[in-house]
Amino acid sequence: MWRKCDNRSLRLAEYLQPTKASHHMPKVSYKAPAATWGNGEVMVELGVSKDQWDHIARGDRVEFKGRGYWYEGDWFQDIWDFNCPHGEWIIWYGQPNDGDFSGQGYNGPISSVVVEGR
């Protein structure tokens, strides 16, 4: 389990569910840069919509579950945590079978994120 920050936390499903008026997800995709660790053997990246990035840029805490990755024969899940603490971008990782996501693969300021429209 990763650390708690404050009550401003939004989970992806809480604000990206299709509305009754619109039955599709946002089509515009933005991309946070890839992060690497484990002597460069682990590389993860995350695509986010403009709507999602707007939440992050506003200072809302937003968490995403990444695609996951294999490392030395084991499966790991990456969890992207924005604004916990405020202004920081942390990628946690762990093995889903034990529920421990306390490994920290990346930590840096959100201001270092270069957002590219696709």
Secondary structure as UniProt FT lines:
FT   TURN            7..8
FT   STRAND          9..11
FT   HELIX           12..15
FT   STRAND          29..37
FT   TURN            38..41
FT   STRAND          42..49
FT   HELIX           50..58
FT   STRAND          61..65
FT   STRAND          69..71
FT   TURN            72..73
FT   STRAND          74..82
FT   TURN            86..87
FT   STRAND          88..95
FT   TURN            96..99
FT   STRAND          100..109
FT   HELIX           110..112
FT   STRAND          116..117
//
